[in-house]
């Protein structure tokens, strides 16, 4: 298991206040590599976008 983490988060963690999309942010590869979240605020669209992201990751496992 490689322990890679990809997670969209909307909790207002003070640690990530400098992220442009705060409180929304994306953990890209691990818990401390946090970047702007581009996922939609619309729940249905957000789910579609996230599942597309997951599909791309599992069909091309060498891309990180």
GULUMMI-591005 format. One record per atom (N, C-alpha, C): x, y, z; atom name; residue number from 1. Coordinates in Angstrom, 1 decimal. Atoms other than C-alpha are relative to their C-alpha. Layout:
! residues N
PT     xx     yy     zz atome num
PT      X      Y      Z    CA NUM
...
***
This chain:
! residues 64
PT     xx     yy     zz atome num
PT    0.8   -1.2    0.0     N   1
PT    0.0    0.0    0.0    CA   1
PT    0.9    1.2    0.0     C   1
PT   -0.9   -1.2    0.1     N   2
PT    1.5    3.4   -1.0    CA   2
PT   -0.4    1.2    0.9     C   2
PT    0.5   -1.0   -0.9     N   3
PT   -0.6    5.5    1.4    CA   3
PT   -0.3    1.4   -0.7     C   3
PT    0.3   -1.2    0.7     N   4
PT   -1.4    8.1   -1.3    CA   4
PT   -1.4    0.5    0.4     C   4
PT    1.3   -0.5   -0.4     N   5
PT   -4.2   10.4   -0.3    CA   5
PT   -0.4    1.1   -1.0     C   5
PT    0.6   -1.1    0.8     N   6
PT   -6.5   12.5   -2.6    CA   6
PT   -1.3    0.3    0.7     C   6
PT    1.2   -0.2   -0.7     N   7
PT   -9.2   14.2   -0.7    CA   7
PT   -0.4    1.5   -0.1     C   7
PT    0.6   -1.3    0.0     N   8
PT  -11.5   17.2   -1.2    CA   8
PT   -0.5    0.3    1.4     C   8
PT    0.4   -0.3   -1.4     N   9
PT  -12.3   18.9    2.1    CA   9
PT   -0.5    1.4    0.0     C   9
PT    0.6   -1.4   -0.1     N  10
PT  -14.5   21.9    3.0    CA  10
PT    0.0    0.4    1.5     C  10
PT   -0.1   -0.5   -1.4     N  11
PT  -13.7   22.1    6.7    CA  11
PT    0.9    1.2    0.1     C  11
PT   -0.8   -1.2   -0.1     N  12
PT  -12.4   25.5    7.6    CA  12
PT    1.3   -0.1    0.9     C  12
PT   -1.2    0.2   -0.8     N  13
PT   -9.0   24.4    9.0    CA  13
PT    0.9    1.3   -0.2     C  13
PT   -0.8   -1.2    0.0     N  14
PT   -7.0   27.5    9.9    CA  14
PT    1.3   -0.2   -0.7     C  14
PT   -1.3    0.3    0.6     N  15
PT   -3.9   25.8    8.7    CA  15
PT    0.0    0.3   -1.5     C  15
PT    0.0   -0.2    1.4     N  16
PT   -5.1   26.2    5.1    CA  16
PT   -0.7    1.3   -0.4     C  16
PT    0.7   -1.3    0.4     N  17
PT   -6.5   29.8    5.2    CA  17
PT    0.7    0.7   -1.2     C  17
PT   -0.7   -0.6    1.1     N  18
PT   -3.9   30.8    2.6    CA  18
PT   -0.4   -0.6   -1.3     C  18
PT    0.4    0.6    1.3     N  19
PT   -5.4   28.5    0.0    CA  19
PT   -1.1    0.8   -0.6     C  19
PT    0.9   -1.0    0.7     N  20
PT   -7.3   30.6   -2.6    CA  20
PT   -1.5   -0.4    0.2     C  20
PT    1.4    0.4    0.0     N  21
PT  -10.5   28.5   -2.4    CA  21
PT   -0.5   -0.3    1.4     C  21
PT    0.4    0.2   -1.4     N  22
PT  -10.6   28.4    1.5    CA  22
PT   -1.4    0.3    0.2     C  22
PT   -0.5    1.1   -0.8     N  23
PT  -12.3   26.8    3.2    CA  23
PT    0.1   -1.3   -0.8     C  23
PT   -0.1    1.2    0.8     N  24
PT  -12.5   24.3    0.3    CA  24
PT    1.5   -0.2   -0.4     C  24
PT   -1.3    0.3    0.4     N  25
PT   -9.2   22.6   -0.4    CA  25
PT    0.2   -1.5   -0.4     C  25
PT   -0.2    1.3    0.5     N  26
PT   -7.7   19.5   -1.9    CA  26
PT    1.4   -0.5    0.5     C  26
PT   -1.2    0.7   -0.4     N  27
PT   -5.2   17.1   -0.3    CA  27
PT    0.5   -0.8   -1.2     C  27
PT   -0.5    0.5    1.3     N  28
PT   -3.0   16.2   -3.3    CA  28
PT    1.2   -1.0    0.3     C  28
PT   -1.0    1.0   -0.2     N  29
PT   -1.1   13.0   -2.5    CA  29
PT    0.3   -0.3    1.4     C  29
PT   -0.1    0.3   -1.4     N  30
PT   -0.8   13.4    1.2    CA  30
PT   -0.7    1.1    0.8     C  30
PT    0.8   -0.9   -0.9     N  31
PT   -2.3   15.2    4.2    CA  31
PT    0.6    1.5    0.0     C  31
PT   -0.6   -1.4   -0.1     N  32
PT    0.2   18.2    4.1    CA  32
PT    0.2    0.7   -1.3     C  32
PT   -0.1   -0.7    1.3     N  33
PT    0.3   18.9    0.3    CA  33
PT   -1.5    0.4   -0.3     C  33
PT    1.3   -0.5    0.2     N  34
PT   -2.8   21.0    0.1    CA  34
PT    0.0    1.1   -1.0     C  34
PT    0.1   -1.0    1.1     N  35
PT   -3.9   23.0   -3.0    CA  35
PT   -1.4    0.5   -0.1     C  35
PT    1.4   -0.5    0.3     N  36
PT   -6.9   25.0   -4.2    CA  36
PT   -0.9   -1.1   -0.5     C  36
PT    1.0    0.9    0.5     N  37
PT  -10.0   23.0   -4.7    CA  37
PT   -0.8    0.6   -1.2     C  37
PT    0.8   -0.4    1.1     N  38
PT  -11.6   23.2   -8.1    CA  38
PT   -1.3   -0.7   -0.2     C  38
PT    1.3    0.8    0.1     N  39
PT  -14.5   20.9   -7.4    CA  39
PT   -1.2    0.9    0.2     C  39
PT    1.3   -0.8    0.0     N  40
PT  -18.0   22.3   -7.9    CA  40
PT   -0.6    0.1    1.4     C  40
PT    0.8   -0.1   -1.2     N  41
PT  -20.1   23.5   -5.0    CA  41
PT   -1.3   -0.7   -0.1     C  41
PT    1.2    0.8    0.2     N  42
PT  -23.0   21.7   -6.5    CA  42
PT    0.3   -1.5    0.3     C  42
PT   -0.3    1.4   -0.4     N  43
PT  -23.1   18.3   -4.8    CA  43
PT    0.0   -1.1   -1.1     C  43
PT    0.1    1.0    1.1     N  44
PT  -24.2   16.3   -7.9    CA  44
PT    1.2    0.2   -1.0     C  44
PT   -1.1   -0.3    0.9     N  45
PT  -21.6   18.0  -10.1    CA  45
PT    1.4   -0.3    0.7     C  45
PT   -1.2    0.4   -0.7     N  46
PT  -18.9   17.6   -7.4    CA  46
PT    0.2   -1.5    0.0     C  46
PT   -0.1    1.4    0.0     N  47
PT  -19.6   13.9   -7.2    CA  47
PT    0.5   -0.5   -1.3     C  47
PT   -0.4    0.4    1.4     N  48
PT  -19.3   13.6  -11.0    CA  48
PT    1.5    0.3   -0.2     C  48
PT   -1.4   -0.4    0.2     N  49
PT  -16.0   15.5  -11.0    CA  49
PT    0.9   -0.8    0.8     C  49
PT   -0.8    0.9   -0.9     N  50
PT  -14.6   13.5   -8.1    CA  50
PT    0.2   -1.4   -0.6     C  50
PT   -0.1    1.3    0.6     N  51
PT  -15.5   10.2   -9.7    CA  51
PT    0.8    0.0   -1.3     C  51
PT   -0.9   -0.1    1.2     N  52
PT  -13.9   11.3  -13.0    CA  52
PT    1.4    0.0    0.4     C  52
PT   -1.3    0.0   -0.6     N  53
PT  -10.8   12.1  -11.0    CA  53
PT    0.5   -1.4    0.4     C  53
PT   -0.3    1.3   -0.5     N  54
PT  -10.8    8.7   -9.4    CA  54
PT    0.2   -1.0   -1.2     C  54
PT   -0.1    0.8    1.1     N  55
PT  -11.4    7.0  -12.7    CA  55
PT    1.3    0.2   -0.7     C  55
PT   -1.3   -0.3    0.6     N  56
PT   -8.4    8.7  -14.2    CA  56
PT    1.2   -0.5    0.8     C  56
PT   -1.1    0.5   -0.8     N  57
PT   -6.2    7.7  -11.3    CA  57
PT    0.1   -1.5    0.0     C  57
PT    0.0    1.5    0.0     N  58
PT   -7.2    4.0  -11.4    CA  58
PT    0.3   -0.5   -1.3     C  58
PT   -0.3    0.5    1.3     N  59
PT   -6.9    3.7  -15.1    CA  59
PT    1.4    0.3   -0.5     C  59
PT   -1.4   -0.3    0.4     N  60
PT   -3.5    5.3  -15.3    CA  60
PT    0.8    0.1    1.3     C  60
PT   -0.6    0.0   -1.4     N  61
PT   -1.9    4.3  -12.0    CA  61
PT    1.4    0.6    0.1     C  61
PT   -1.4   -0.6    0.0     N  62
PT    1.6    5.7  -13.0    CA  62
PT   -0.1    1.5    0.1     C  62
PT    0.1   -1.5    0.0     N  63
PT    0.2    9.3  -13.2    CA  63
PT   -0.3    0.4    1.4     C  63
PT    0.3   -0.5   -1.3     N  64
PT    0.4   11.1   -9.9    CA  64
PT    0.1    1.5    0.0     C  64
***
